[in-house]
Amino acid sequence: MLPTTSITLLLTLFLTITSASPISFSFPLVARGALTETQMLAIAPTSKNCDNPPAKGECATAKQAVKFTTQSFDKYAVTSKAEQAAVISLMAFESDDFKYNKNHFPGVPGQGTRNMQSPAYNKKYAASIPALKDKVAKVSSPAALLDLLRENETYDFGSGAWFLTTQCSKDVRAKLQKGDEAGWQMYISDCVGTSVTDERKEYWERAVKALGV
Ligand SMILES: *[C@@H]1O[C@H](CO)[C@@H](O)[C@H](O)[C@H]1NC(C)=O
């Protein structure tokens, strides 16, 4: 048996350690490999704040982007770092660092959400969300449907992961998961359906670096 003084000493020591190191105790609350605001800012450098947004009501900060993008990766089970980098870079590029969630140039009605997907995909995407069923039944235009998706950041930021996991072939995903440029090019050309440009590639390169793919 330890003498009372020793117990008191041990208890004091324990309390000193726990109160002196709050970081070591809060650390396990952060999931390993979780996305950070720093990573998001490295990919979308102008997303620190939404001061003077170019389009009213459309801007999101890196901090918001981290929260809702992380949520989407959980929901659609996008665990590959290479796939995460591809989706984030697509969203950051398409939304101009999260400043837009509607197509403005030229302004296709109904085209939007953070990956700027076309109206046909927004229709499929909205139909895949059970919680939107009643509201979707009442919308009468592609623009109104987009507004429904943009209204809730979970849906607004969820489309990139939804698109990857439901619209890309197994073959594209397998190649993309390798993390090399050829796989990413295939994702852009064969699944997203557009072509690689220097600027798109710069976003992807920043994402790959930031996530440590
Ligand atoms: C957004 O959608 C999510 C998922 O359906 C839901 O949990 C959340 O409550 C919604 N947020 C708002 C503000 O309606």
The ligand as an ORCA input file, in Angstrom:
! r2SCAN-3c Opt
* xyz 0 1
  C     -28.575     20.016    -44.745
  O     -28.688     18.661    -45.098
  C     -28.255     17.746    -44.108
  C     -28.286     16.334    -44.693
  O     -29.565     15.995    -45.157
  C     -29.103     17.910    -42.868
  O     -28.643     17.046    -41.864
  C     -29.032     19.350    -42.394
  O     -29.892     19.537    -41.309
  C     -29.389     20.319    -43.499
  N     -29.103     21.681    -43.066
  C     -30.006     22.631    -43.098
  C     -29.543     23.974    -42.659
  O     -31.150     22.448    -43.502
*
